[in-house]
Amino acid sequence: MKLGVFTTLLSNLPLPQALAYFKSLGIEMIEIGCGGYPGDAHAKPKELLGDKAKLAAFQKTIADAGLEISALSCHGNPLHPNKEIAAAFDQSMCETVLLAEALGLHHINTFSGCPGDWEGAKYPNWVTCPWPNDFGEILEWQWKEKLIPYWQEFVAFAKAHGVNKIGLELHPGFCVYNTESLLRLRDAVGEEIGANLDPSHLLWQGMDPVTCIRALGDAIFHFHAKDTKIDPANTALNGVLDNKPYGDERNRSWIFRSVGYGRDAAYWKDIISNLRMAGYDYAVSIEHEDSLMSQNEGLRKAVALLKEVLVTEPTGAMWWV
């Protein structure tokens, strides 16, 4: 496995400066935002695809820094009921696929998307309960009429351009948000659909990342290293479905934390060990969204813990047998 980072953490810095800082910490791989919610501060696909010199300079900048790209990320909602919003996200995703092709990459990360509850809807409708029966009917319509057809078409486009790994982040608010929904879409569309597995979103929903890793196996395409701290008092009072602003740390039921500040090193060692048992030997990409730490401190602490727990060498023969 290789230590990575999602470069959107330093979107405020030019790419060469951000890469130099990441390299100084011992990071080996970078995940680059190419549009959608992560923005495109470090890679504007349309611009790079339209200018061979700029594309070559972009590649040289990364090579000169001694880093590799783990994935291009373009998280968005291409199924948004507002057709203009949906089209913008879809365009960003398609351009990201084309940039991946130009760079010789086979991997992008994004969200599954979430439609509304009928053709005339204005906002997404994330269904989380089976009753009243309206919700089950909405869910069936979303999957049959929107989600599966869209991803069948997008996967065909991606494959035609050499992208055969589409890592969907299991994220609440979108149709794919847990193990079951990821595998359901993968079964319906194809093995090009997999997980960009982020434990932070699983933890507050009550899932165990290790159990999910074991169930997903080779459907894990990419891994985000991000932690979550659940506040037992606030959760006991209000449950985990918390819509307070992320900055209201004192009153929220949970908040995102830098690696090691939600669970200890032993827990992360278990995650890394189970990733290896699942056959995953790729980037462990730090996504730092800890509102209690600066960009610098949160990243440095995550790097320090992950350097301790990452398994990087081939196992070799069982010499003791």
C-alpha positions as CSV (number, residue, x, y, z in Angstrom):
1,M,0.0,0.0,0.0
2,K,1.1,3.6,-0.6
3,L,0.4,6.7,1.5
4,G,-1.8,9.1,-0.5
5,V,-3.7,12.4,-0.1
6,F,-6.7,14.1,-1.7
7,T,-5.1,17.3,-3.0
8,T,-8.2,19.4,-2.5
9,L,-6.9,19.9,1.1
10,L,-4.5,22.5,-0.3
11,S,-6.7,23.9,-3.1
12,N,-5.5,27.3,-1.9
13,L,-2.0,26.6,-3.1
14,P,-0.7,26.2,-6.6
15,L,-0.2,22.6,-7.6
16,P,3.7,22.6,-7.6
17,Q,3.7,24.1,-4.1
18,A,1.1,21.7,-2.8
19,L,3.0,18.7,-4.2
20,A,6.3,19.8,-2.7
21,Y,4.6,20.0,0.7
22,F,3.0,16.6,0.3
23,K,6.3,15.0,-0.8
24,S,8.1,16.5,2.2
25,L,5.7,14.6,4.5
26,G,6.5,11.3,2.8
27,I,3.3,11.0,0.7
28,E,3.6,8.9,-2.4
29,M,0.3,9.2,-4.3
30,I,-2.1,12.0,-5.0
31,E,-5.9,12.0,-5.7
32,I,-6.7,15.1,-7.7
33,G,-10.0,16.9,-7.8
34,C,-11.2,17.5,-11.4
35,G,-14.5,19.2,-10.9
36,G,-17.9,18.7,-9.2
37,Y,-17.9,19.2,-5.4
38,P,-14.1,18.9,-5.0
39,G,-13.5,21.6,-7.5
40,D,-10.8,21.8,-10.1
41,A,-8.1,24.0,-8.5
42,H,-5.3,21.6,-9.5
43,A,-6.6,20.1,-12.7
44,K,-9.1,21.6,-15.2
45,P,-9.9,18.8,-17.6
46,K,-11.3,20.9,-20.4
47,E,-8.3,23.2,-20.3
48,L,-5.7,20.4,-20.2
49,L,-7.5,18.4,-22.9
50,G,-7.5,21.4,-25.2
51,D,-3.8,22.2,-24.9
52,K,-1.2,19.5,-25.3
53,A,1.5,21.8,-23.9
54,K,-0.5,22.4,-20.7
55,L,-1.2,18.7,-20.4
56,A,2.5,17.8,-20.8
57,A,3.4,20.5,-18.2
58,F,0.8,19.1,-15.8
59,Q,2.3,15.6,-16.2
60,K,5.9,16.9,-15.7
61,T,4.9,18.8,-12.6
62,I,3.7,15.6,-11.0
63,A,6.6,13.5,-12.2
64,D,9.1,16.1,-11.1
65,A,7.6,16.0,-7.6
66,G,8.1,12.2,-7.5
67,L,4.5,11.4,-7.0
68,E,1.9,9.2,-8.7
69,I,-1.8,9.8,-9.3
70,S,-4.0,7.3,-7.6
71,A,-7.3,8.6,-9.1
72,L,-9.0,11.6,-10.6
73,S,-12.1,12.6,-8.5
74,C,-15.2,14.4,-9.7
75,H,-17.8,13.8,-7.0
76,G,-21.2,15.1,-8.0
77,N,-24.8,14.4,-8.5
78,P,-25.4,13.6,-12.2
79,L,-29.0,12.5,-11.3
80,H,-30.0,15.7,-9.8
81,P,-33.7,16.5,-10.7
82,N,-32.6,20.0,-11.8
83,K,-31.5,19.1,-15.4
84,E,-29.0,21.9,-15.6
85,I,-27.3,20.9,-12.4
86,A,-27.3,17.2,-13.5
87,A,-25.9,18.1,-16.9
88,A,-23.0,20.1,-15.3
89,F,-22.0,17.2,-13.1
90,D,-22.3,14.7,-15.9
91,Q,-20.1,16.9,-18.1
92,S,-17.5,17.2,-15.4
93,M,-17.5,13.4,-14.9
94,C,-17.2,12.8,-18.7
95,E,-14.3,15.3,-19.0
96,T,-12.6,13.6,-16.1
97,V,-12.8,10.2,-17.9
98,L,-11.3,11.8,-21.0
99,L,-8.5,13.3,-18.9
100,A,-7.9,10.0,-17.3
101,E,-7.6,8.5,-20.8
102,A,-5.1,11.2,-21.8
103,L,-3.0,10.5,-18.7
104,G,-3.1,6.7,-19.1
105,L,-5.2,6.2,-16.0
106,H,-8.0,3.8,-15.5
107,H,-9.6,5.1,-12.3
108,I,-12.0,7.9,-11.3
109,N,-13.9,8.5,-8.1
110,T,-17.3,10.1,-7.7
111,F,-20.8,9.7,-6.1
112,S,-23.7,7.6,-7.4
113,G,-26.0,10.5,-7.5
114,C,-29.6,10.8,-6.1
115,P,-32.7,11.8,-8.2
116,G,-35.9,13.4,-7.0
117,D,-39.1,11.5,-6.4
118,W,-40.7,12.2,-9.9
119,E,-39.9,13.7,-13.2
120,G,-41.0,17.2,-12.1
121,A,-39.1,17.2,-8.8
122,K,-36.8,20.1,-7.9
123,Y,-34.6,18.5,-5.2
124,P,-33.0,15.1,-4.6
125,N,-35.0,12.7,-2.3
126,W,-32.8,10.4,-0.3
127,V,-35.0,7.5,0.9
128,T,-34.0,6.0,4.2
129,C,-37.1,4.2,5.5
130,P,-39.7,1.7,4.1
131,W,-42.8,3.3,5.5
132,P,-45.1,5.0,4.7
133,N,-45.2,3.0,1.5
134,D,-44.6,6.1,-0.7
135,F,-40.9,5.8,0.2
136,G,-40.6,2.3,-1.1
137,E,-42.3,3.3,-4.4
138,I,-40.0,6.3,-4.7
139,L,-36.9,4.1,-4.2
140,E,-38.0,1.6,-6.8
141,W,-38.6,4.3,-9.3
142,Q,-35.3,5.9,-8.6
143,W,-33.3,2.7,-9.2
144,K,-35.3,1.4,-12.2
145,E,-35.9,4.6,-14.1
146,K,-32.9,6.8,-13.1
147,L,-29.9,5.2,-11.3
148,I,-29.4,1.9,-13.3
149,P,-30.0,3.4,-16.8
150,Y,-27.6,6.3,-16.1
151,W,-24.8,4.1,-14.8
152,Q,-25.2,1.6,-17.6
153,E,-24.7,4.4,-20.1
154,F,-21.8,6.1,-18.2
155,V,-20.0,2.8,-17.7
156,A,-20.1,2.1,-21.4
157,F,-18.7,5.6,-22.1
158,A,-15.9,5.1,-19.5
159,K,-14.9,1.7,-20.8
160,A,-14.7,3.1,-24.3
161,H,-12.1,5.5,-23.0
162,G,-10.1,3.0,-21.0
163,V,-11.6,3.8,-17.5
164,N,-12.6,0.5,-16.0
165,K,-12.7,1.4,-12.3
166,I,-15.3,3.9,-11.1
167,G,-15.0,4.2,-7.3
168,L,-18.3,5.4,-5.8
169,E,-18.0,6.9,-2.4
170,L,-20.6,5.3,0.0
171,H,-22.1,8.6,1.1
172,P,-25.4,9.5,2.8
173,G,-27.6,11.6,0.6
174,F,-26.9,9.5,-2.4
175,C,-28.5,6.2,-3.6
176,V,-25.2,4.3,-3.0
177,Y,-24.5,4.9,0.7
178,N,-23.8,1.5,2.2
179,T,-22.5,-2.0,1.4
180,E,-25.7,-3.4,0.1
181,S,-26.5,-0.5,-2.2
182,L,-23.0,-0.5,-3.7
183,L,-23.2,-4.2,-4.4
184,R,-26.7,-3.8,-5.8
185,L,-25.6,-1.3,-8.4
186,R,-22.4,-3.3,-9.2
187,D,-24.6,-6.4,-9.9
188,A,-26.9,-4.4,-12.1
189,V,-24.3,-2.5,-14.1
190,G,-21.0,-4.4,-14.0
191,E,-17.7,-4.9,-12.3
192,E,-16.5,-1.4,-13.4
193,I,-18.5,-0.1,-10.4
194,G,-16.7,-0.4,-7.1
195,A,-16.1,1.5,-3.9
196,N,-14.1,4.5,-3.0
197,L,-14.3,3.3,0.6
198,D,-14.4,6.1,3.2
199,P,-14.8,4.8,6.8
200,S,-15.9,8.1,8.2
201,H,-19.3,7.9,6.5
202,L,-19.8,4.3,7.5
203,L,-19.0,4.9,11.2
204,W,-21.7,7.4,12.0
205,Q,-24.3,5.3,10.3
206,G,-23.5,2.4,12.7
207,M,-21.5,0.3,10.2
208,D,-18.2,-1.4,11.0
209,P,-15.6,-0.6,8.3
210,V,-13.8,-4.0,8.8
211,T,-17.1,-5.9,8.2
212,C,-17.7,-3.8,5.1
213,I,-14.2,-4.4,3.8
214,R,-14.7,-8.2,4.2
215,A,-18.0,-8.1,2.3
216,L,-16.8,-5.8,-0.5
217,G,-13.5,-7.6,-1.2
218,D,-12.2,-6.9,-4.7
219,A,-15.0,-4.3,-5.2
220,I,-12.8,-1.9,-3.2
221,F,-11.1,0.3,-5.8
222,H,-9.8,3.2,-3.7
223,F,-9.6,4.0,0.0
224,H,-10.1,7.3,1.9
225,A,-8.4,7.6,5.3
226,K,-10.7,9.8,7.3
227,D,-12.1,9.3,10.8
228,T,-15.3,10.2,12.7
229,K,-15.9,10.8,16.3
230,I,-19.3,10.0,17.7
231,D,-20.4,12.1,20.7
232,P,-22.2,9.6,23.0
233,A,-24.2,12.3,24.9
234,N,-25.5,14.1,21.8
235,T,-26.2,10.8,20.1
236,A,-28.1,9.5,23.1
237,L,-30.2,12.7,23.0
238,N,-30.8,13.1,19.3
239,G,-29.5,10.1,17.4
240,V,-27.1,10.2,14.5
241,L,-29.2,11.8,11.8
242,D,-27.8,15.2,12.6
243,N,-28.4,18.2,10.3
244,K,-26.6,20.8,12.4
245,P,-23.8,22.6,10.7
246,Y,-20.4,20.9,10.8
247,G,-19.0,23.9,12.6
248,D,-21.3,23.3,15.6
249,E,-19.0,20.7,17.0
250,R,-20.1,21.0,20.6
251,N,-23.8,20.1,19.8
252,R,-23.4,17.7,16.9
253,S,-23.9,13.9,17.3
254,W,-20.7,13.3,15.4
255,I,-17.9,15.2,13.6
256,F,-15.2,14.2,11.1
257,R,-11.8,13.8,12.6
258,S,-8.3,13.4,11.4
259,V,-7.1,9.8,11.4
260,G,-6.6,8.5,14.9
261,Y,-8.9,11.0,16.6
262,G,-12.0,9.0,16.2
263,R,-10.5,5.5,16.6
264,D,-7.0,4.6,17.9
265,A,-4.0,3.2,16.1
266,A,-5.0,-0.4,16.9
267,Y,-8.3,0.1,15.1
268,W,-6.6,1.5,12.0
269,K,-4.1,-1.4,12.1
270,D,-7.1,-3.7,11.9
271,I,-8.5,-1.8,8.9
272,I,-5.2,-2.0,7.1
273,S,-4.8,-5.7,7.8
274,N,-8.3,-6.4,6.5
275,L,-7.7,-4.4,3.4
276,R,-4.7,-6.6,2.7
277,M,-6.7,-9.7,3.3
278,A,-9.2,-8.4,0.8
279,G,-6.4,-8.1,-1.8
280,Y,-6.3,-4.3,-1.7
281,D,-2.8,-3.0,-2.3
282,Y,-3.2,0.6,-3.5
283,A,-3.5,4.1,-2.2
284,V,-4.6,5.0,1.4
285,S,-5.7,8.5,0.5
286,I,-6.0,11.0,3.4
287,E,-9.0,13.2,3.2
288,H,-8.6,15.8,6.0
289,E,-11.9,17.4,7.0
290,D,-11.3,17.8,10.7
291,S,-12.8,21.2,11.8
292,L,-10.8,21.1,15.1
293,M,-7.4,21.1,13.3
294,S,-5.6,23.3,10.8
295,Q,-4.9,22.0,7.3
296,N,-1.3,21.4,8.4
297,E,-1.8,19.8,11.8
298,G,-4.6,17.5,10.8
299,L,-2.6,16.2,7.8
300,R,0.6,15.8,9.7
301,K,-1.0,13.8,12.5
302,A,-2.8,11.6,9.9
303,V,0.5,11.0,8.1
304,A,2.3,10.1,11.3
305,L,-0.3,7.5,12.4
306,L,-0.7,6.0,8.9
307,K,3.1,5.6,8.6
308,E,2.9,3.5,11.7
309,V,0.1,1.3,10.6
310,L,0.5,0.9,6.8
311,V,1.8,-2.4,5.5
312,T,4.0,-1.8,2.5
313,E,6.2,-4.8,1.8
314,P,5.1,-8.1,0.1
315,T,4.5,-10.9,2.6
316,G,6.8,-13.4,0.9
317,A,6.8,-17.1,1.9
318,M,5.6,-18.3,5.2
319,W,9.1,-18.9,6.6
320,W,7.9,-20.4,9.8
321,V,5.9,-23.3,8.2
